[in-house]
Amino acid sequence: MTSPYSLLAGLEQVRHKDKPPLHLWNPDNVSDIDITIEADGSWTYLGTPITRDRLAHLFSTVLRREKDGEYYLVTPVEKCRIKVVDSPFVVVLLKESGAGCEQSLTFTTNMADEVTVDYEHPLRVSGGADETMIYAMIRDGLEAKLSRNVYYQLAELLVEENGEMGVWSEGLFFPLMKD
């Protein structure tokens, strides 16, 4: 099993302000590491919380979901499979501007990713009548679950359009309530 220290050594080579070019990295060295992103968005290693937010943030910049549905932390020399209980990110902040079909919704995640809900960053509804969860696409197949606070803020913005309840952002209507 790989340790987080070997991952950190690989990350030292690629410390950038921008996200690293994960799409260019396809290392042959693949292993499992006992890192889990819990349902609440917290990170653990060997069951112990990673309390250094900067470390979790650094790891989040090299997180990739692959076609097999698995999540990996990727460096130029190594790829480590991790566990994700629900979604890798949590939306913790909603900013809205405009109104109606001119409205724009921007989310910020617990890992400081900021995206505007649009064609490339759609909303997805999951669950049933007893519990509905809303997810937003953040980047490269990685989603964020809306926190309870943001969920209720979004509920306040619901409008009816062609018999469906949903929200507008960037000129697109996102239905959020299932019949």
C-alpha positions in Angstrom: 0.0 0.0 0.0 1.2 3.5 -0.8 1.7 6.1 1.8 0.5 9.7 1.5 4.2 10.7 1.8 5.1 9.1 -1.5 2.1 10.9 -3.1 3.4 14.2 -1.6 6.9 13.6 -3.1 5.2 13.3 -6.5 3.1 16.4 -6.0 6.2 18.5 -5.0 7.1 18.4 -8.7 3.8 19.9 -9.8 2.8 22.5 -7.3 0.9 25.0 -9.4 -1.7 27.6 -8.7 -3.8 26.3 -11.5 -5.0 22.7 -11.6 -2.3 20.3 -12.9 -2.7 18.8 -16.3 -4.2 15.5 -15.1 -5.4 14.6 -18.6 -1.7 14.3 -19.7 -0.7 12.0 -16.9 -1.1 8.2 -17.4 1.4 6.6 -15.0 2.0 2.8 -15.2 2.4 2.6 -11.4 -1.1 2.0 -9.9 -1.8 1.2 -6.3 -4.5 1.5 -3.6 -4.2 3.9 -0.7 -6.4 4.0 2.3 -7.7 7.5 1.8 -11.5 8.0 1.9 -13.5 11.1 1.1 -16.5 10.7 3.5 -20.1 11.7 2.7 -19.7 15.0 4.5 -16.7 15.9 2.3 -14.0 15.3 5.0 -10.9 13.3 4.1 -9.5 10.4 6.1 -6.3 8.3 6.0 -6.4 4.9 7.6 -9.6 6.0 9.3 -8.0 9.1 10.9 -9.3 12.5 9.7 -6.9 14.6 7.6 -7.1 17.8 9.6 -4.7 19.9 7.5 -7.1 21.6 5.1 -4.2 22.5 2.8 -3.2 18.9 2.4 -6.8 17.8 1.5 -7.0 20.7 -0.9 -3.7 19.7 -2.5 -4.9 16.1 -2.9 -8.2 17.4 -4.4 -6.3 19.1 -7.2 -5.0 15.8 -8.5 -8.2 13.8 -8.1 -9.6 12.1 -11.1 -12.5 9.8 -11.8 -11.8 7.3 -14.5 -14.0 5.4 -16.9 -14.1 2.5 -14.5 -16.0 4.7 -12.0 -13.1 4.7 -9.6 -11.4 7.7 -8.1 -7.6 8.2 -8.2 -5.1 10.6 -6.9 -2.7 11.1 -9.9 0.8 12.3 -10.2 3.1 12.0 -13.2 4.6 8.9 -11.8 1.9 7.2 -9.7 -1.9 6.7 -9.6 -3.5 5.8 -6.3 -7.1 4.5 -6.0 -9.1 6.0 -3.1 -12.6 5.6 -1.8 -15.3 8.2 -2.2 -18.5 7.5 -0.1 -20.8 9.8 -2.0 -19.3 12.6 -4.0 -15.8 14.0 -3.7 -16.9 17.6 -3.0 -19.6 19.5 -1.2 -21.1 22.8 -2.4 -20.9 25.2 0.6 -21.7 28.5 -1.0 -24.2 29.8 -3.6 -24.0 33.2 -5.3 -26.9 34.3 -7.5 -27.2 37.2 -9.9 -29.9 38.2 -12.3 -33.4 36.9 -12.4 -35.5 34.5 -14.4 -33.8 33.1 -17.5 -31.1 35.7 -17.1 -30.2 34.3 -13.6 -26.7 33.0 -13.0 -25.9 30.5 -10.2 -22.3 30.1 -9.0 -21.3 27.4 -6.5 -18.2 27.2 -4.3 -17.1 23.8 -3.0 -15.4 22.9 0.3 -12.2 22.6 -1.8 -12.5 26.1 -3.2 -13.6 25.1 -6.7 -15.9 27.7 -8.1 -18.3 26.9 -11.0 -21.2 28.5 -12.6 -24.1 26.2 -13.3 -24.3 25.9 -17.1 -24.2 23.3 -19.9 -20.8 22.0 -18.8 -21.7 22.2 -15.1 -25.2 20.9 -14.9 -27.3 19.9 -11.9 -28.4 16.3 -11.2 -31.2 15.1 -8.9 -30.9 11.8 -7.1 -33.1 10.0 -4.6 -36.8 9.6 -4.1 -39.7 11.3 -2.3 -38.2 10.6 1.1 -34.8 12.1 0.4 -33.7 14.1 -2.6 -30.1 15.1 -3.2 -28.8 17.6 -5.7 -25.4 17.3 -7.3 -23.5 19.8 -9.5 -20.8 18.8 -12.0 -17.6 20.5 -10.9 -14.9 19.2 -13.3 -13.8 16.2 -15.3 -16.6 13.9 -14.0 -16.2 15.0 -10.4 -19.5 16.1 -8.7 -20.3 18.0 -5.6 -23.3 17.4 -3.4 -25.2 20.5 -2.3 -24.9 21.1 1.5 -28.2 21.4 3.3 -27.9 25.2 3.5 -27.2 25.6 -0.2 -30.0 23.1 -1.0 -32.5 25.3 0.9 -31.2 28.4 -0.8 -31.7 26.8 -4.1 -35.2 25.7 -3.1 -36.0 29.4 -2.6 -35.1 30.1 -6.2 -37.4 27.4 -7.7 -39.7 28.5 -10.5 -42.2 26.7 -12.6 -41.4 26.2 -16.3 -43.6 24.1 -18.6 -45.1 22.2 -15.6 -41.7 21.5 -14.0 -40.1 23.1 -11.0 -36.5 24.0 -11.3 -34.0 26.8 -11.6 -32.5 28.9 -14.3 -28.8 29.6 -14.8 -26.9 30.9 -17.8 -30.1 30.7 -20.0 -30.7 27.0 -19.2 -33.5 25.6 -17.2 -32.6 22.8 -14.8 -35.6 20.7 -13.6 -35.1 19.7 -9.9 -38.4 18.1 -8.8 -39.4 14.8 -10.0 -43.1 13.8 -10.4 
